[in-house]
Amino acid sequence: MDNIHEAVIKTLCYRDLFDYPMEEEELIRFLIEASANPLAVRRALAQLIAEGKVEEENGYLLLPGRGEIVGERMRKLKIHKEKYAKAHKLAQLLKNIPWVKAVFLTGALAASNAEEDDDIDFLIITDENRVWVTRLLSYLLFIVLRAKRKPGVDKAPDMVCLNMFLSEKTLKIPKNEQNLFTAHEVALSHPLWAKDYFHLRFLGENPWVREHLPNIKLPKVKIKAQENGGIPVRFGRFLLTLFDIMVYKIQLYYMRKRRTREVVERDRILFHPIDLSHKILSAYRVKLYSIQHSSPNFSVKESSDGKKA
């Protein structure tokens, strides 16, 4: 089996973990660890379908024996339309915070795979030295609107989850966090609104994504440098920076006995106590291993994560 055939199986295997059958265009775009043109992928698909290693149902591609997830995806598409409209409306409110540069939809809703009781995950990008004051203001805003997810609640349908904040200086995912899972998270993130082409810059700042998903197109965007302004403007920015530092230190003190896996930095906040990356990639390797041993013609090579699947 050549690289393209293997890549198709890997791609369907990864998405199968989320009960997500793929359309042909999606599979080509998110092909794992193989750069291929659409014609080559279609030829590989035709052969794999003929050999019974891939199935096609109602225009969706999936692993054999997983036909039930087609109905699941169609059901979730209806849920997506309603939730997306709510997410888009809520995201517009953040335009009232002047130093917010962009708001992205992430998680299951960004992948069109959300359930009815899922919350709405936002990634908020801000000016440098404005992450913590933005978090404070956005928390207050959505608390007043009764639209913020409460801590410790397992299910919070349509509530906003404010767990990810980046400044314009921390758009690139750190090397130790770059893997197949985070590559998908970056590529799937959906801009609800953005200033100064920040929806393109976020992807452009993470070219490593193509090591895992070679068919993802990376934009090249030049951002206009911020003007310094006069003395009153610079002094106002200085005061805001001091306030941001104060809010940051207060939050660190509050969290000192509650910290788990959270990333809490001056210009980056990631509140995800559960390491989904490790969980998903481990399940992915187990599933690929089972496919490898159920089909003698399928061999798994070293992945770009440096591990055998």
Phi, psi and omega in degrees: 000129184276181186299321182291318177299315179298319181296321178299314179297316179300317183295314178293325178296315180298312182289336177296333177299335181255013183054048188233097173288153189244144168284160184301316181297323177296316181298318179297315182293321184257024179301128187274122170061029175207125176269122184210147177279160184304322182297316180296322179293320180295322177295317179296319179297317180301318180291316181295322177293318179297326180275358179078014181270345176222145176243154176233130182215122179054037178085005180248145179254139185201169176286154181302141177078013182242031184300335183294338183283347176294314177297325178296318181293320180296323177294319182289335177297324177292319178297320182301316183301316181289315181292322181298319179299320179292317180297317181297318180295316181293323181296329181297333181296333181286352174294342180286348175265108193298333183264007172282127183265327183196154174232123180250145170270133180230182176074204185297323181293322177296331180268009182057039186226026184277151172266167183299327183265012178282152176273187182245116183266124177250140165250122184247128179252133185234174168297163175298141180064030178229008183298313188282323176291328176294318178300316179300310183294320181291324175299311180299319180300310184282337173292315178300321180278358183056041182239006181262137176294135180275144179299141176082359180271127182288317182239128181218074184305125174065011174276148182278130176255112184259072187252353184225122176226133176230147171267169180296347179267353183234037181287331182281130178291131180302152184306318184287353178251004182274116178203184183298321181296308182291332174299316176295319180300318179292313184292330182273343181303135187242121181288126175272330167192158181201149174256152171052036176062028181293339176294331176273325183294324181302314178289320180296333179280357183234062181296340178300340179306326183287348173293331180258325182232078189297339182272358176289131180272131181255123180281157173243112185233130175261124181264132179295132180295144180290135179285142182291326182075182180278185181300315179300322180293315180295322179293321178297319177295322179298317179295319178296322178296318177299318179295320179297319178296319179297314179298320178300313182292324177296318180294320177300318179295318180296325185269359191304331180252006184243356186294136173234262180257008184296146172258115184233100183231172182299322184236022180204129178229124175227105180260081177229090183295340179259128181278084181295327181303309180298317182297312183291315182294326177294316178295324179296316180294321179296316181295317179296322179298318180293323178292320180302318184275346176271346180228105182298341181274357181250118179242138182259125178269175177300132179275170179287354173275356179082015181231150172283140181286000000 
